[in-house]
């Protein structure tokens, strides 16, 4: 993994940081490769309880660095052959790959969040955004369509007419407008602090129930009733009676015995099993 994406673990929270601040974290091929490597590393990490996905410097991610891509025509053409793949290619895994990681991913959005950057943010489970951030599906500017996982992710968040308008126009909207449309979860003047607070709250719950909840919702949200109910049963069977579920019960019993204002001794959760 190169230094385009850094991983910093603080306690049980991992910070995945886009590290190209001088280019507003514009995505080049080394950054794409580093992001996929970071996803793989986080999938294997059983101790981390939440991931904060953010950009260093003035922006979250300003999108594909077209200038660099066009200066490497042979390499760009080789990468473009992935459009012929019958399954998710590397560009699409840039965003949707985070859905396979068994912990919540919280995107911290500030500055510019364009094209590939917006699609990366959509791949997170939760987005916390500055009101003055700028967001856009900027591909229309280049005569292209969003093709880095955005279509699979947008449909969970906004009506099709909203997605069409954003895709047709490439209009730049503020974080405030994005929140009104449902593209971002929360607005905050200090989105990093907000994300850290949320990650700490999530870490008080069983890592297995959190992972199961993430995968359950991804499977069930757009499924019919039969498949959604089936997914509920399957994921419940994977957590009920297991060690972290038993610890959850013990923790709640300890809180109940301690009463209001008490300081219960809470047993620590085991590493994530799912």
Residue pairs with C-beta under 8 A, 6 or more apart in sequence:
1 33
1 34
1 37
1 38
1 41
2 30
2 33
2 34
3 19
3 34
4 18
4 19
4 20
4 28
4 30
4 31
4 33
4 34
4 35
5 16
5 17
5 18
5 19
5 31
5 34
5 35
5 37
5 38
6 15
6 16
6 17
6 19
6 56
7 14
7 15
7 16
7 17
7 38
7 41
7 42
8 14
8 15
8 17
9 15
9 48
12 47
12 48
12 49
12 50
12 203
13 48
13 49
13 50
13 51
13 52
13 196
13 199
13 200
13 203
14 42
14 45
14 48
14 50
14 51
14 52
15 51
15 52
15 54
16 38
16 42
16 51
16 52
16 53
16 54
17 54
17 55
17 56
18 25
18 31
18 54
18 55
18 56
18 60
18 61
19 25
19 56
20 26
20 28
20 31
20 56
20 57
21 55
21 56
21 57
21 58
22 57
23 62
23 65
24 55
24 57
24 58
24 59
24 61
24 62
24 111
24 112
25 31
25 55
25 56
25 57
25 59
25 60
25 61
25 62
25 117
26 61
26 62
26 63
26 64
26 65
26 68
27 61
27 63
27 64
27 65
27 94
27 116
27 117
28 65
28 68
28 69
29 69
29 72
29 75
29 79
32 90
32 91
32 94
33 90
35 94
35 97
35 120
36 90
36 93
36 94
36 97
39 93
39 97
39 98
39 100
39 101
42 48
42 51
42 101
42 103
43 100
43 101
43 102
46 271
46 272
46 273
47 271
47 272
48 103
49 103
49 199
49 202
49 203
49 207
49 210
49 272
50 103
50 104
50 105
50 106
50 198
50 199
50 202
50 203
51 98
51 101
51 103
51 104
51 105
51 106
52 106
52 108
52 192
52 195
52 196
52 199
53 98
53 105
53 106
53 107
53 108
53 120
53 121
53 124
54 60
54 107
54 108
54 192
54 195
55 61
55 108
55 110
55 111
55 117
57 111
58 110
58 111
58 112
59 110
59 111
59 112
59 113
59 117
60 107
60 108
60 109
60 110
60 111
60 112
60 113
60 117
60 121
60 133
61 112
61 113
61 114
61 116
61 117
61 120
61 121
62 111
62 112
62 113
62 114
62 115
62 117
63 112
63 114
63 115
63 116
63 117
63 118
63 138
64 115
64 116
66 142
69 76
70 76
79 90
79 91
82 89
82 90
82 91
83 89
83 147
88 96
88 149
91 116
91 147
91 148
91 149
92 147
92 148
92 149
92 152
93 149
94 116
94 119
94 120
94 123
94 148
94 149
95 119
95 120
95 122
95 123
95 148
95 149
95 150
95 153
96 123
96 149
96 152
96 153
97 123
98 105
98 123
98 124
98 125
99 123
99 218
102 207
102 211
102 214
102 215
102 272
102 274
103 207
103 210
103 211
103 214
103 272
104 125
104 126
104 199
104 202
104 210
104 214
105 123
105 124
105 125
105 126
106 124
106 125
106 126
106 127
106 128
106 195
106 198
106 199
107 120
107 121
107 123
107 124
107 126
107 127
107 128
108 128
108 191
108 192
108 195
109 121
109 127
109 128
109 129
109 130
109 133
109 135
109 175
109 184
109 191
110 129
110 130
110 133
110 191
111 130
111 133
111 134
112 133
112 134
113 121
113 129
113 133
113 134
113 135
113 136
114 134
114 135
114 136
114 138
114 172
115 136
115 137
115 138
115 139
115 146
115 148
116 148
118 135
118 136
118 137
118 138
118 150
118 183
119 137
119 146
119 148
119 149
119 150
119 153
120 148
121 127
121 135
121 184
122 149
122 150
122 153
122 154
122 157
122 183
123 149
123 153
125 214
126 185
126 186
126 198
127 183
127 184
127 185
127 186
128 184
128 185
128 186
128 187
128 188
128 191
128 194
128 195
128 198
129 135
129 175
129 178
129 179
129 184
129 186
129 187
129 188
129 191
130 175
130 187
130 188
130 189
130 191
131 174
131 175
131 176
131 179
131 187
131 189
132 174
132 175
132 176
133 174
133 175
133 178
134 172
134 173
134 174
134 175
135 172
135 173
135 174
135 175
135 178
135 183
135 184
136 166
136 170
136 171
136 172
136 173
137 146
137 150
137 166
137 167
137 170
138 170
138 172
139 145
139 146
139 147
139 167
139 170
140 167
140 168
140 169
140 170
141 170
145 167
146 154
146 167
151 163
154 163
154 166
155 163
155 222
156 221
156 222
157 182
157 183
158 166
158 181
158 182
158 183
162 181
162 182
165 171
166 173
173 181
175 184
175 187
176 187
178 184
179 186
179 187
186 194
188 194
202 210
205 248
206 239
206 244
206 245
206 247
206 248
206 269
207 244
207 269
207 271
207 272
207 273
207 274
208 238
208 239
208 242
208 244
208 245
208 272
208 273
208 274
209 239
209 244
209 245
209 248
211 272
211 274
212 235
212 236
212 238
212 239
212 274
213 235
215 235
215 274
216 231
216 232
216 235
219 227
219 228
219 231
220 227
220 228
220 231
220 232
221 228
223 231
238 274
239 245
239 274
242 273
243 270
243 273
244 269
244 270
244 272
244 273
247 267
247 268
247 269
247 270
248 269
250 267
251 264
251 266
251 267
254 264
254 265
254 266
254 267
255 262
255 264
255 266
257 264
258 264
